[in-house]
Amino acid sequence: MDDDNSSSNESRKRGSSALQLGPRKRALKSDPLVSHGRHFGRTVFALCNYPSLLTNVVRERREHLVFERLLDSYPGLLERLREGSEEEVLHVGELISKGASAARGEDTKSLKPMVIDWIVPAGELVLPPLPRNSKIGRGFNHPLTGQLLCPAELDWNDAE
């Protein structure tokens, strides 16, 4: 008898509309942010993309911290930015960018010989030789560096 009642209740539930089923039970515990979101959505801004808003705020805060460090690293920069025209501010940005790019280039150039020292065991001869001041002939174009770049599941020696 119990089986008949439960199966008829299930079929009634499936065939009923959402209005006839009655209210759903509310979750017992909810994060307080859900409550804050309900309030904010009703009182401040209903159609906000909150994940995007928060991500942008975090990114802007991070950029602001970088900006503050830049100001701290160059005395007088803030005054130069405040007093300069928009063109002058853009020029300052281009100059700083040029310096940062040059530093990356110098760092990369200084790494070339260090990489050879790192991958070639001390005292061993590499054939064909790897030039210390040029990247030409490296990568997949050289047996030693090509083997280092080859995925682990492939046998570099069979690929030659």
N, C-alpha and C positions, 0 to 999 in steps of 0.2 A: 504494500500500500504506500509506503514511504517512497518507493521508487517511482510510482505513478505520479505522486504529488510533485516530486522534484523535477521530473521530466516535463510535466505540464507547466510548472513555473518557468523553466528554462525556455520553453517554446513561447510562452506569453511574453517573456522579456525580449526575445529576439524579434517577435512580431510587433512589439509596442514601439511607439515613437519615443523620442527622448523626453518629451513633455510629460508623458504618462509614467515614466519610471521614477519620478521624484528626484529630489536633490541628491547630488553626489556627496559623499563624505569628504570633509576637508582634511587635509594633511594635519597630523597632530603637531608636528614641529616644522617650522619654516625658517629659513635664513632671514634675519632682520632686514637684509638688503631688499628682499622682495617687497616688504612693507614700505620701505623708503621709496622703491621704484613706483609703487602704486600711487603714493602721495605725490611724488615728483611729476609723474605722468599726468596726474589730474590737475595739478596747480601751476606747473611751470611750462612743461613742453611735452606734449602727448606723443609726437612722432619722432623722437630723437633716436638715433642709432647709437646706443650707449657703448657697445664694445669699440666702435670707431672713435667716439668722443674720448673715451678713457685712454685708448692707445695713442691718439694724437697728443693728449695732455702729457703722457709719460714721455713720448718722443720729444716734445717741445721742452720738457723739463730737462731731459738729458742734453739737448742742444744748448739750452741756457747754461747748464753747468760747463759745457765745453767753451761757450762764449766767455763765461766768467774767468776760466783758466787762461784763455787767450788774452783777456784784458790784464790779468795778473802778470802774465809773462812779458808784456811789452808796456813799460811805463809810458804814459802819455797817449796811448792808443785811444782811450775813451774820449779824451778831449779832441783828438784829431777827427774821430768819427762824429762827435757832436757838432763841431764847428765846420766840418767839410760839407760841400754840396753832395748831391746824390752821385754825381759823376766821380768825385774824389773818393767817396766811400767805396764805390765799385772798383776804382783803381787800387785802393788799399787791399781789397779782397783779392784782386788779381795778383798783386805782388806777393801776398802771403801764400796764395795757392801755388805760385811759381816756385817759391822757396820750399814748400812742402814737397812738391813734385821733384825738385832737384835733390832733396834729401833722400827720397825713396830711390831715385836713380843711383846715387852714390852708394847707398846701402846694398842695392842689388849688385852693383859692380864689385863691391868689396867681398861679396859672398861667392863669386865665381871661383876664385882659387881655393877658398875654404871648402867648397863642396867637393872639389877634386881630392883634397887632403882627407876628407871625411869618407869618401867612397873607395878610394884606392888604398889598400894596406901599405904601410910604410915600407919603402924599399922595393916594392914591386913595380915592374914595368908593365904599362898598359899599351896594347897594340890594337888598333891604331892609337897613337898618342892623343890625349885630351889636352887641347891648349888651355893654359891657365887664364888667358885674358879674353877669351871669346866663347860664345855659346854655340857657334856654328859647329856642326858635327856632333852635337850632343843629342839628348833625348832619344827618340827611336832610331836615330841615324847612327848610333854607336852601339856596339854589342853590350858593353858594360852598363851604360845608362839605360839602354833599351830594356835590358833584363830587369833593372830596378823598377821600371815603369810598367812592366808587363803584369797583368792580373795574376794572382797566385795560382789559379786553376789552369793557366796555360803554361806550356813548356816553351820558353823563349828559344832554346836551342833547336827545337823541331820546327819553329816558325821560320828559321833562316833559310 
